[in-house]
């Protein structure tokens, strides 16, 4: 499955995360705290 974001296509969510400097664990923790 490919991911599209901001007009770009990424093969994996990891690629997208690396492109935008996203730390998925940090986001998860942040959202979990609410």
N, C-alpha and C positions, 0 to 999 in steps of 0.2 A: 504494500500500500504506500502510495506517495502522499506527502503532505504539501499543501500549497499555503503560502503565506506571503502577503505583500507582493503578489505577482511573481513569486519565485516558487520553484518546486524542489522539494527535498525528498531523498529516497527514504530517509529514516528520521524519526523524531530527534535522534541524537544529532544528526547533521544540523537540523534547524536550531536545536538548543545551542550547539557550538557557534553557529552563525551569529546568534543574538546574545551569546554569553549568558544563557539561561541555566541556572542551577535548579534542576527539577526537584531535587530533595528540599532545597531551601524554599521553593515556591509551595511545595506540599506542606511543609512544616508551618509556613506562614498562614496558608489557608486553613490549616487544621486548627490553629490558635484562634482563628476568626477575628 
